Amino acid sequence: MVRLNEKRIFSLICYSLTINNILNIIVLLILAGISIATLTGQNGILTQAQNAKTTTENKSAEEKVKLAIMAARADDGTLTVEKLRTELAKYEGTVEGDTSSVTAKVDGKTFTVDEKGNVELAGSESVKIKPGTVVSLTSTKGTTEEFYVLSYDEKTKKAKALAKYNLMVGAIYASDYIKTGDVDKDAFEYGLQEKSMKGYVRDEQERKGTVEFSSSWYFKDTFANYPVDKDGKSYVYDSNSNLYQYVKSYKTLLGNEDKVSEVSLASYEDVNELWSTKDQNTWLYSTSYWLGSAYSSSYNAAWHVRTDGNFNSYSCSNDNLCGVRPVITVDMSKI
């Protein structure tokens, strides 16, 4: 008979206990992993609780916006932005924008409200960034600069957006085409958007903030080198344009380099894409302004938009009609 000495027996016992401990530890780790996943995973208890809390908060904020809309409607059912702004303020909310689709904010939540009073939570899958959506940025001077979305690329999350107003730059003309002076270069808003800078406005005495597109026909001999949009219009705006200095300065004053990648002028294509719906997008012609597209290779003329609803071309050397209304390319995922 084989006899095991005491040391051998002791070693076997220790070995057995070690194996059992390791197995126990492994089992405990597996159970711990399952417990953590149950709590914090995509369908975990804590995650679901947070989602439920967020949903409740969203619904509560949305209800306040809807109540404000109901109170803001006139007897005939029409809804005005100013009345909505007044009613939502009762819930400590704000409304950004003046026409078409506006942005309502309350309890830290942001909603889009269209002209019919439909409400959608910003950032939800059902919300698409549509033309007319208002984008607000704070400039380096602390002013609120607003823009209307012209187009949006879902893949890049970037939008092209038109300034709400023309820039406070250029000249002032009387209705009889006589220049009465220049805008005040010492004004705080100089170089930024300013609501009185509308250029040509029918039946008004003054045309404020007008600038000529260019002093020379600089694109005459190089016309073929400029990019052409899908409508066949060449985009000729560049540093040779008299507007360039103002747009470049505005980019600096606007700041927000982490959100805004480009500041330029609208193209013919940008405006033409929406022109058939201009009655619903009156912001398209709320000022008179130059576009960056030339009329053709045969004329020293650029496309422009006027407050009377005229969308046509005019001589680039005209300095008493249109102002500077920039377009920004903005990353909407950072707004």
Order of alpha helices (4+ residues) and beta strands (2+ residues): alpha-alpha-alpha-beta-beta-beta-beta-beta-beta-beta-beta-beta-beta-alpha-beta-alpha-beta-beta-beta-beta
